[in-house]
Amino acid sequence: MPQQEAVLLLEDGTVCYGKSYGKLGTTSGEICFNTGMTGYQEVFTDPSYYGQVLIMNSVHIGNYGVKDGEVESSSVKIRGLIGRNLEEQFSRKQANGSLDEYMKVNNIVCIEGVDTRALVAHVRVKGAMNCIISSEISDIGQLKAMLAKVPSMAGLELASAVSTEKEYEMGNPASTIRIAVLDYGIKQHILKCMVDRGAYVRVYPAKTTAAMLKAFNPDGYFVSNGPGDPAAMDYAVATLKEILEEKKPLFGICLGHQLLALANDIPTFKMHHGHRGLNHPVKNLLTGNTP
């Protein structure tokens, strides 16, 4: 099927033209990039990307389709997608469908045919900024006016928007390892890794009080990854300060580390640009070694 024209406009005035993919429409958010060659479905459902427009740096995305269960949350969290070649056909027999269908079902506006490697190089030089994608509006002046109204990611509290609404448990309740998890946008695989190692975890909404966490009588506390500006999360910092007084093991990932810094009166600041990639496990099939 012939694709509709699409346009990408960056806050610094850079314009890229390409073809529509996924849902037809207009979307905006902070532009960011990921260098991973596989695992794209897990990336799109990672709550840490909530509110962002994502460049996938690899040349081919979608070539093995999408599959139920290969997700990090219950829905796609990115606001838009930019690719060089976003594939409709896929090679994997186990796949449930194409990436194009998946993006349409999840109402994600995308653009393909963009030189993503040049675009990533541009973002690395110019820094994080907002952008807008449209496959329905071609007037650059109109898009600039719309883009000017998009809020900056700095100062945005987004964790509570992606956190669980009610607490839940995973693992064996009889386990001798009990972990209280503060969900600020946690990836499901993180919880699975804890459970696989014998932990019993209880996951709590973002604004849970320290008293409620302590009532679980955990052996340790985990502070999750998530989106937005940690400096806008005063409620989380206050909770962590209380937890620190308990002198129990406390650990985190990504946003969780930033919140731990703030709870210790160490300020955070926004990086010039994020550099996001993926971990690819390697195994020597002859020796069984996993270096």
Secondary structure per residue as TSV (DSSP state, phi and psi in degrees):
chain	resnum	aa	ss	phi	psi
A	1	M	-	360.0	138.3
A	2	P	-	-65.0	139.7
A	3	Q	-	-95.8	148.0
A	4	Q	-	-77.6	149.4
A	5	E	E	-65.3	148.0
A	6	A	E	-139.2	156.0
A	7	V	E	-134.4	144.1
A	8	L	E	-119.6	125.9
A	9	L	E	-121.1	127.0
A	10	L	E	-96.9	158.8
A	11	E	T	-60.4	-27.4
A	12	D	T	-85.7	6.2
A	13	G	S	97.2	-7.0
A	14	T	-	-63.8	134.7
A	15	V	E	-123.1	132.7
A	16	C	E	-126.3	139.1
A	17	Y	E	-111.0	146.8
A	18	G	E	-161.6	-152.5
A	19	K	E	-119.4	151.0
A	20	S	E	-72.8	155.1
A	21	Y	E	-155.6	148.3
A	22	G	E	70.3	-140.3
A	23	K	B	-75.5	139.5
A	24	L	-	-78.4	135.7
A	25	G	S	157.0	-157.2
A	26	T	E	-134.2	137.6
A	27	T	E	-145.9	159.1
A	28	S	E	-149.7	164.5
A	29	G	E	161.4	-176.3
A	30	E	E	-76.1	132.7
A	31	I	E	-81.5	139.6
A	32	C	E	-148.9	175.0
A	33	F	E	-141.5	158.7
A	34	N	E	-135.4	134.4
A	35	T	-	-95.1	2.6
A	36	G	-	-65.0	142.8
A	37	M	S	-92.1	-24.7
A	38	T	S	-132.0	178.1
A	39	G	-	76.8	21.8
A	40	Y	H	-64.1	-35.1
A	41	Q	H	-65.9	-39.3
A	42	E	H	-64.2	-37.7
A	43	V	H	-65.0	-45.6
A	44	F	H	-64.2	-26.9
A	45	T	T	-99.1	5.3
A	46	D	-	-75.4	118.3
A	47	P	G	-60.1	-19.1
A	48	S	G	-63.4	-19.6
A	49	Y	G	-93.4	7.1
A	50	Y	T	-55.1	127.7
A	51	G	T	84.2	5.3
A	52	Q	E	-112.5	153.0
A	53	V	E	-100.5	123.4
A	54	L	E	-105.7	130.6
A	55	I	E	-94.1	123.9
A	56	M	E	-94.6	114.8
A	57	N	-	-70.1	-30.5
A	58	S	S	-64.3	147.8
A	59	V	S	-67.3	-38.6
A	60	H	E	-118.2	120.6
A	61	I	E	-127.1	130.5
A	62	G	S	103.5	0.3
A	63	N	T	-73.2	-12.8
A	64	Y	T	-115.3	16.7
A	65	G	-	71.5	-163.2
A	66	V	B	-127.2	155.1
A	67	K	-	-141.8	137.2
A	68	D	T	-56.7	137.0
A	69	G	T	95.2	-17.9
A	70	E	-	-89.6	59.3
A	71	V	-	-134.7	161.0
A	72	E	S	-109.1	-5.3
A	73	S	S	-158.5	-176.8
A	74	S	S	-81.3	-6.2
A	75	S	S	-155.7	166.0
A	76	V	-	-70.3	131.9
A	77	K	-	-104.7	-19.7
A	78	I	-	-69.7	155.6
A	79	R	S	-89.3	-26.7
A	80	G	E	-165.2	165.8
A	81	L	E	-134.2	137.8
A	82	I	E	-122.1	127.9
A	83	G	-	-141.6	162.2
A	84	R	S	-81.1	-58.7
A	85	N	E	-128.5	103.2
A	86	L	E	-95.5	111.4
A	87	E	-	-84.4	142.6
A	88	E	S	-94.6	-37.5
A	89	Q	S	-85.5	147.9
A	90	F	-	-138.9	154.2
A	91	S	-	-96.8	-19.7
A	92	R	-	-85.6	124.1
A	93	K	T	-66.6	-29.2
A	94	Q	T	-76.9	-9.5
A	95	A	-	-67.4	148.9
A	96	N	-	-88.7	-15.3
A	97	G	B	172.6	-175.2
A	98	S	-	-87.5	159.8
A	99	L	H	-64.2	-36.1
A	100	D	H	-60.2	-46.8
A	101	E	H	-62.1	-41.8
A	102	Y	H	-61.1	-43.4
A	103	M	H	-69.2	-34.9
A	104	K	H	-66.3	-45.1
A	105	V	H	-60.5	-35.9
A	106	N	T	-93.8	7.9
A	107	N	T	59.0	43.2
A	108	I	-	-105.6	121.3
A	109	V	E	-81.5	131.1
A	110	C	E	-132.4	161.7
A	111	I	E	-135.5	135.7
A	112	E	E	-126.0	172.2
A	113	G	S	86.8	12.2
A	114	V	-	-96.1	141.6
A	115	D	-	-74.1	88.8
A	116	T	H	-66.7	-32.3
A	117	R	H	-69.0	-39.0
A	118	A	H	-66.9	-37.9
A	119	L	H	-66.6	-41.8
A	120	V	H	-63.0	-41.4
A	121	A	H	-61.0	-38.1
A	122	H	H	-64.5	-45.2
A	123	V	H	-64.6	-36.8
A	124	R	H	-63.9	-31.4
A	125	V	H	-83.9	-46.6
A	126	K	H	-84.7	-24.9
A	127	G	-	96.0	172.5
A	128	A	S	-62.9	139.8
A	129	M	-	-158.6	166.6
A	130	N	E	-81.4	160.6
A	131	C	E	-150.9	170.1
A	132	I	E	-141.1	138.0
A	133	I	E	-116.4	138.3
A	134	S	E	-145.5	136.3
A	135	S	S	-114.7	15.5
A	136	E	S	-129.0	-17.5
A	137	I	-	-123.0	126.4
A	138	S	-	-109.7	-10.6
A	139	D	-	-74.9	114.4
A	140	I	H	-65.7	-36.2
A	141	G	H	-62.3	-41.8
A	142	Q	H	-65.7	-41.2
A	143	L	H	-66.3	-37.3
A	144	K	H	-62.2	-40.8
A	145	A	H	-64.7	-39.0
A	146	M	H	-68.6	-40.3
A	147	L	H	-66.0	-33.4
A	148	A	T	-63.8	-20.5
A	149	K	T	-90.8	-5.6
A	150	V	S	-77.4	125.6
A	151	P	-	-69.7	150.9
A	152	S	-	-70.7	149.5
A	153	M	S	-68.2	-25.9
A	154	A	T	-63.4	127.2
A	155	G	T	87.6	-1.2
A	156	L	-	-87.5	129.0
A	157	E	-	-97.2	108.2
A	158	L	-	-116.2	-14.1
A	159	A	H	-59.7	-41.0
A	160	S	H	-66.9	-20.3
A	161	A	H	-76.3	-22.7
A	162	V	H	-112.5	-3.1
A	163	S	S	-72.5	159.3
A	164	T	-	-62.3	147.5
A	165	E	S	-84.0	-24.4
A	166	K	S	-143.8	154.7
A	167	E	-	-70.1	153.3
A	168	Y	E	-151.5	161.8
A	169	E	E	-116.3	155.1
A	170	M	E	-141.3	145.8
A	171	G	S	98.8	-170.9
A	172	N	-	-89.7	117.0
A	173	P	T	-59.4	-21.4
A	174	A	T	-84.7	0.2
A	175	S	-	-61.6	148.4
A	176	T	S	-84.8	-2.3
A	177	I	E	-113.7	112.7
A	178	R	E	-116.6	123.8
A	179	I	E	-123.4	126.7
A	180	A	E	-91.3	123.6
A	181	V	E	-110.4	123.0
A	182	L	E	-89.8	117.1
A	183	D	-	-93.3	105.3
A	184	Y	S	-107.9	14.8
A	185	G	S	129.1	42.4
A	186	I	-	-69.3	145.4
A	187	K	-	-84.9	138.5
A	188	Q	H	-63.5	-28.6
A	189	H	H	-68.2	-28.1
A	190	I	H	-63.9	-44.4
A	191	L	H	-63.9	-41.0
A	192	K	H	-61.0	-40.1
A	193	C	H	-63.0	-38.5
A	194	M	H	-65.9	-45.8
A	195	V	H	-64.8	-41.2
A	196	D	H	-60.6	-24.5
A	197	R	T	-96.6	14.4
A	198	G	T	94.4	5.9
A	199	A	E	-83.4	149.4
A	200	Y	E	-106.2	118.4
A	201	V	E	-115.7	143.5
A	202	R	E	-120.2	124.1
A	203	V	E	-100.0	130.2
A	204	Y	E	-116.3	149.2
A	205	P	-	-59.6	158.6
A	206	A	T	-55.8	-39.4
A	207	K	T	-98.6	26.5
A	208	T	-	-67.9	140.3
A	209	T	-	-77.9	159.9
A	210	A	H	-62.6	-35.2
A	211	A	H	-62.1	-40.4
A	212	M	H	-68.5	-36.0
A	213	L	H	-66.5	-42.9
A	214	K	H	-66.3	-28.6
A	215	A	T	-63.0	-22.2
A	216	F	T	-73.7	-15.4
A	217	N	-	54.4	56.1
A	218	P	-	-77.0	157.8
A	219	D	S	-81.2	-21.8
A	220	G	E	-163.6	168.4
A	221	Y	E	-121.9	140.7
A	222	F	E	-121.2	133.1
A	223	V	E	-111.7	119.2
A	224	S	-	-82.5	171.4
A	225	N	-	-68.7	174.7
A	226	G	-	166.1	176.5
A	227	P	S	-95.2	170.6
A	228	G	S	88.9	-173.0
A	229	D	-	-94.7	117.1
A	230	P	G	-62.2	-27.7
A	231	A	G	-66.0	-15.9
A	232	A	G	-92.5	5.8
A	233	M	-	-109.5	61.1
A	234	D	H	-58.5	-36.3
A	235	Y	H	-62.1	-39.2
A	236	A	H	-70.5	-41.2
A	237	V	H	-62.0	-42.1
A	238	A	H	-63.2	-40.6
A	239	T	H	-63.9	-43.9
A	240	L	H	-67.7	-33.0
A	241	K	H	-61.3	-39.6
A	242	E	H	-66.9	-41.5
A	243	I	H	-65.2	-38.8
A	244	L	H	-60.1	-31.4
A	245	E	T	-67.3	-19.3
A	246	E	T	-77.8	-15.5
A	247	K	T	61.6	32.5
A	248	K	-	-102.5	161.0
A	249	P	-	-55.1	134.4
A	250	L	E	-140.2	123.8
A	251	F	E	-143.1	161.5
A	252	G	E	-154.8	177.7
A	253	I	-	-137.1	134.5
A	254	C	T	58.3	-111.7
A	255	L	H	-54.6	-35.9
A	256	G	H	-58.9	-41.2
A	257	H	H	-64.6	-40.0
A	258	Q	H	-65.0	-39.8
A	259	L	H	-67.6	-36.1
A	260	L	H	-63.7	-37.2
A	261	A	H	-62.6	-48.1
A	262	L	H	-62.0	-36.7
A	263	A	H	-67.1	-19.4
A	264	N	T	-103.3	19.2
A	265	D	T	63.7	28.8
A	266	I	-	-101.9	117.9
A	267	P	-	-70.7	154.8
A	268	T	-	-112.9	157.7
A	269	F	-	-144.7	155.6
A	270	K	-	-77.3	131.9
A	271	M	-	-68.0	156.1
A	272	H	S	-56.0	-43.3
A	273	H	S	-158.9	146.6
A	274	G	-	-83.3	149.9
A	275	H	-	-122.8	101.1
A	276	R	B	-106.8	131.2
A	277	G	-	-138.5	-162.4
A	278	L	-	-133.5	153.8
A	279	N	-	-89.2	128.2
A	280	H	-	-115.5	105.6
A	281	P	-	-63.2	142.0
A	282	V	-	-122.0	133.2
A	283	K	-	-132.6	131.5
A	284	N	-	-80.1	109.4
A	285	L	T	-69.0	-18.3
A	286	L	T	-81.5	-40.1
A	287	T	T	-105.1	-18.6
A	288	G	-	83.3	-1.3
A	289	N	-	-69.4	144.4
A	290	T	-	-123.9	81.9
A	291	P	-	-65.3	360.0
